[in-house]
Amino acid sequence: MYTLLRCLFLILLPVIAIAAERGPAVPEYPADRIADRIYVIHGPLDMPNPENQGFMNNPGIILTDAGMVLVDPGASVQSGEMVLRVAGQLSDQPVVAVFNTHIHGDHWLGNQAVRAAYPDVAIYGHPNMIELIENGEGKSWVALMEQLTEGKTKGTKVVPPNKPLNHGEVIKVGDHTFRIHHYGPAHTTSDIMIEIVEPGVVFLGDNVLSGRVPRIREGNIQGNIKACEEIVKTDASVYVPGHGKTGDRDLVEIMKTWFSTIYGNVERLYAEDQSDFEMKDEISALLQDYSGWIGFDEQLGKHISFAYLQIEADNF
């Protein structure tokens, strides 16, 4: 008996080792229908942590007559597998294309699962995103997600976009037209917003959030304002933020007001020789409508300092 048990253990040892190298499956989240044949899995608003297993963005699922298209399939191989399971409940079509909105790994590390299931899938992203991944940003995001989730994303590998695209490019997938919007540095240097012309939906990436204050240290506040101003010129009626609930163009205006209030008042107070630290209380009072947003206390000072540095640079 001992010999038999030992043999079984030796046989199962590689399987046990492989399992230990992967985090657990991400539980399924509902897919919310936001337009005809377009769905969004609205992730939690919290930062990546062991409880949400890193999943906290808004993956999109678009059903075309040529196959499914995904937008931002999540923060890990496990998140990507969850998105595929949920998509499979909506359609038995294959996934034929993926769009990644920007470099932050909580949006695109799920590419690994999609590529494993569909080896020939086209994955689109901005050229700056592809370059950043080639220079090591992808590996950094894999390590960061594993750290923040205490190993729940283990097993995730870098699978970058393989199809670069830029502002104004149009991709036809079956009966749907995908138009790309990029207006320079905004949330990051690599942002694309994806307009689905039929039936008028825009995936905004992290240029716009709802209920959560974005990070901005890799981008440009004036650029984010411009991105908000330009994207509402489309004929779209539905706007999907990178995090938070889907809404209409008011969602974009609310985000623009945040950035405009910060930049305009930092510029005014800078001219009065105030330091960024001295400005915080006055600007915070002007933004109390956002005080319930996740990250308000943590990010407000960083946004003020970032605007201050931009304005200071422009004055030299």
C-alpha positions, 0 to 999 in steps of 0.5 A: 500500500505504501508503495502504491501511495508513493507512486500516486504521489509522484504521479500527481506531484507535477500537477500539484506543482502546476496548481501551486504556480497559478492563482485561483479562478476569478468568480463570474461577474454579471454582464450588463447589456448597455446597447444592442449586442454590447455588454460590460462586466462592471468590475469592483471599484476598489484597488487590486487586492486579495478579495477581488483577485485583481479584477476591477476594470470594465471589460466589454463584450461586443457581439458582431456577425463575424465573431465576438470582440473584447475590450480590456479583458482584465488584470490577469490570466484568471480575469481573462478566463472569467471574461471568456466564460461570461462571454461564452454564455452570451454567444458561441461565436469565437473571439476574433479581436481584442482592444486594449485601451492603455498600458495599465495592466489591470486592463490588459493582462487578461490577453493571455487567456484570450490568446490561449483560447484563440491563438490567431486573435488580433489584439489591438493597442496604441504603438506607445503601449506596445513600446512600453511593454517591450521596455519592461512595463508588462513584466512590472505590471505582472509583478505588481498585480501579484504583489497587490493580490498576495499571489492571486494572479500567479500564472499570469504572463505578458501577452501584448497587443500585436496590431498597432493602431492610432487616432482615426483608424477604423477597424471593421468587424462584421457589421460593426465599425470600430473607430479609434480616438487618441488625442495625445497624452491624457491618462497615459501616453498610450490611451485609445478610446474605442467608438463603436459607431453602430449603435453609438457606444464609446469605451473611454479607458481610464481617461474617464472614471466614475466613482473613483479618482484616476491616477494621472502621474504618467499622463497630462491633465490638459491632455485629459481635458482635451480627450474629454472635450473631443470624445463628446463630439461623436454621435455616441449616446453611451459612454463606458468608463474604465472603472465605474458604471456606464452612463451618458455624456454627462459622465465625461463632463463630470470627469472634465470638470474635475480636471478643469477645476484642478488645473484652472485653480492651481494656475490661479493660485500659482500666480499668487505664489502659493505652493501646491501644499497651500492650495489643497484646502481651497481646491478640495472645498471646490471639489466636494461633489467628488468627496465620496469617490474612491481615492479622493483623499489619496489622489487629490494632493497628487493631482494638484502637485502634478498640475503645479509641476506642469504649470511651473514647467510652462512658465520657464 
